Amino acid sequence: MSQPNFQGMITKELRAYALSHRDDQETFYIYVNKLNAEANWVEMPPSESVDDL
């Protein structure tokens, strides 16, 4: 049995596949790496005082 093309899957498809194959760690790591690569992280400086909140 051959594995599907994970790189060609959109995040939603990959998530569904990972949830239906919970024992497949490789798929889980591919999913997490894809989430990390597609994330829109925003850098925030640390608060210097309570008033900054």
C-alpha positions as a printed Julia matrix, in Angstrom:
53×3 Matrix{Float64}:
  0.0    0.0    0.0
  1.49   3.34  -1.03
  1.19   6.5    1.03
 -0.67   9.51  -0.37
  1.17  12.62  -1.52
  1.19  14.63   1.71
  2.99  17.58   0.13
  0.17  17.95  -2.4
 -2.57  17.91   0.25
 -4.08  21.06   1.65
 -3.92  21.45   5.43
 -7.56  20.42   5.93
 -7.07  17.17   3.98
 -3.83  16.39   5.81
 -5.53  16.99   9.17
 -8.36  14.63   8.26
 -5.87  11.97   7.15
 -3.8   12.37  10.34
 -6.93  12.05  12.5
 -8.06   8.91  10.71
 -4.55   7.37  10.97
 -3.66   8.28  14.56
 -0.96   5.61  14.83
  1.01   7.11  11.91
  3.53   9.45  13.58
  5.16  10.44  10.3
  1.87  11.88   9.05
  1.41  13.78  12.31
  4.88  15.36  12.04
  4.28  16.3    8.4
  1.0   17.95   9.45
  2.63  19.91  12.3
  5.51  21.01  10.04
  3.01  22.21   7.42
  1.09  24.18  10.07
  4.32  25.76  11.26
  5.4   26.66   7.71
  2.04  28.24   6.85
  1.6   30.09  10.15
  1.33  33.85  10.25
  3.28  34.46  13.44
  3.34  37.96  14.87
  6.34  38.99  16.95
  5.31  40.9   20.05
  7.8   42.64  22.34
  7.53  41.72  26.02
  5.5   44.0   28.25
  7.63  46.24  30.4
  4.96  47.09  32.95
  1.42  46.25  33.98
  0.25  49.47  32.31
  1.29  48.04  28.91
 -1.45  45.43  29.22
